[in-house]
Amino acid sequence: MSFTSRLKKQIFIQAQRVVPQHQLSRVVGKLAASEHPLIKNTVIQAFKAQYGIDMSIAEQSNALKYKSFNEFFTRSLKDGARRIDLDANAIVSPADGAISQLGQIEQGEIFQAKGQSFSVEKLIADPQLAEPFKQGQFATVYLSPKDYHRVHMPFAGTLTETLYVPGELFSVNQITAENIPGLFARNERMVCLFDTELGRMAVVLVGAMIVAGIETVATGKVKPSGRLELNQHNLFLEKGAELGRFYLGSTAVILFEQDKIAWDTALTANSVVVMGQKMGHLV
């Protein structure tokens, strides 16, 4: 890596440390929620051009028909645009995106990138709820700005708890993952915990820089409170059912108990996946 590239990377990382993350996200959130035609159309057109958004698979393919940028960003897909692997033994991707990392949880630690890791306890923010996953399997899926931004069930299960965890709002791209220790356990997140035929499963929706919100089917759009908020649920969701969505891009972390599943060996860091694609199977 050249000196200029290293310098740009360090500036990017340091800028995230000093910028008022939550205030910036609130400002962006108001802009993204605006239904003023000039504002929302300008933002949508610029975003669409910048990231090359494929509207052909969207249920509403005319980007300017959406009421707001938020509605455009969380757009639904046409029927059949994504197929859920219905094999009873299949674990599927919860989202369109790229594998950041996946594999074995070693002594309660989840690999992040280049020597960085974070603990299951810190990610879930509750030692008792984290306990079943300490020697289990994990997969981290990064949703880039161009991706479909709804998160779906990797396996059928009953949602038993959601735990909102306040935190920072660093970017979650690869550069930040390689340079911010414990990134995914530091950022604001919503922990969703399930009972399944495999035992316990967790899907953690991790917020990020200028992410204007996280929403789940059980809680609605999360209102940041600055404190832990645990809620009990009894909601069964089929494999492939919508679990939640991000208002601007972020990351989903999936956790399973020890010796319950195995990831497909063809998948590695940076593998591109789409929602419903098989990622692993029951052991």
Secondary structure as UniProt FT lines:
FT   HELIX           3..18
FT   HELIX           21..33
FT   HELIX           37..51
FT   HELIX           55..57
FT   HELIX           63..65
FT   HELIX           69..73
FT   TURN            79..80
FT   TURN            88..89
FT   STRAND          90..92
FT   STRAND          97..104
FT   TURN            107..108
FT   STRAND          109..113
FT   TURN            114..115
FT   STRAND          116..119
FT   HELIX           120..124
FT   HELIX           127..130
FT   HELIX           131..133
FT   TURN            134..135
FT   STRAND          137..142
FT   TURN            145..146
FT   STRAND          150..152
FT   STRAND          157..165
FT   HELIX           174..179
FT   TURN            181..182
FT   HELIX           183..186
FT   STRAND          189..196
FT   TURN            197..198
FT   STRAND          199..206
FT   TURN            209..210
FT   STRAND          213..216
FT   TURN            217..219
FT   STRAND          220..221
FT   STRAND          229..237
FT   TURN            239..240
FT   STRAND          242..247
FT   STRAND          251..256
FT   TURN            258..259
FT   STRAND          261..263
FT   TURN            265..266
FT   TURN            269..270
FT   STRAND          272..273
FT   TURN            275..276
FT   STRAND          278..282
//
